[in-house]
């Protein structure tokens, strides 16, 4: 059983929903990411979604685009991200880690080389936002052969027929994008989300995580009432940006870790309530 599957089964037994924070690896500097990952787990995160910095993050809004830019100033690469996960696994062998990013860095490394390195590092799933299942016939089998869950996105405009196709290829969980547009969008209608999730549940038994538009404890709790997982990204990356402008990385990092932890603790409490 994969770490992701085991995580969701344990949460279901405990009648809880997964809290999945997103941060970009290496943002705002390489020294923070490992400590931040551990702090997020301590604050109530069940799965960590780790962004792989990329120079052209076309599916992301300005907030996460800037996160990639800050990380790339230090040259943070896919190899660096895998090294961080490997360090994380030295003291945490249970919390699933999902890489989120774009195909280009993986293609450059090579599918097999990447999959083997990701497995050895302790990665559990890969969400590659710019490759549809129909174009991944040589990619998905390599991921699954190395015990990596290929995770795919569904959106408010995805037809039921297309949902069936995507869900056939997916494992781990389904990521439902709750609003139209890029990351960081604010208009979230939980009633519409609930209606869409009912349709998705007709075509798959996989857990469904919902992201985009989750800003605070209130929206996290509202989404948690209808979904299996709550994904929060831009709200956390905003805190990184707010505290990144300092010459003292250590002081900046500690403030970022503290503020992100506080947000996650409040979300966890609201979701559990």
Secondary structure, DSSP 8 states (H G I E B T S, - for coil): --HHHHHHHHHHHTT--EEEEEEETTSS-TTTHHHHHHHHHHTT-SEEEEE---TT-TTS-HHHHHHHHHHHHTT--HHHHHHHHHHHHTT-SSSEEEEEE-HHHHHHH-HHHHHHHHHHHT--EEEETT--GGG-TTTHHHHHHTT-EEE-EE-TT--HHHHHHHHHH--SEEEEE-SSSSTT-----HHHHHHHHHHHHTT--SEEEEESS--SHHHHHHHHTTSSEEEE-HHHHHHHHHH---S-HHHHHHHHHHHHHHHHHHHHHHHH-
